[in-house]
Amino acid sequence: MNIISKYKLTLLGLALGLVGGYIYYYFVGCQSGTCAITSSPVNSTIYGGFMGSVLLNIFEKDNTKKKENNN
C-alpha cells in the first residue's frame, strides 16, 4: 500500500494514458496499417500509458532528503 500512495499520480497517469491511447486508436487510428504506434491497439495503448505516466510523474514531489554540504 505504501507504493500505491507514494506513486498515486504516476499510476493515475498510467491508467488515464492507457484509456486515452486506446480511445485514440479506436477513433483516429491508422487506416493503412503503416503507422508504427496507431496501427495496433496494443501499441497505441502502451504508448498512451507510458506518456500519461511520464506526464503526471512530473507533478510528484521528491520526498528524498538531499544531503547538505557544510563545507
Secondary structure, 3 states (H helix, E strand, C coil): CHHHHHCHHHHHHHHHHHHHHHHHHHHCCCCCCCCCCCCCHHHHHHHHHHHHHHHHHCCCCCCCCCCCCCC
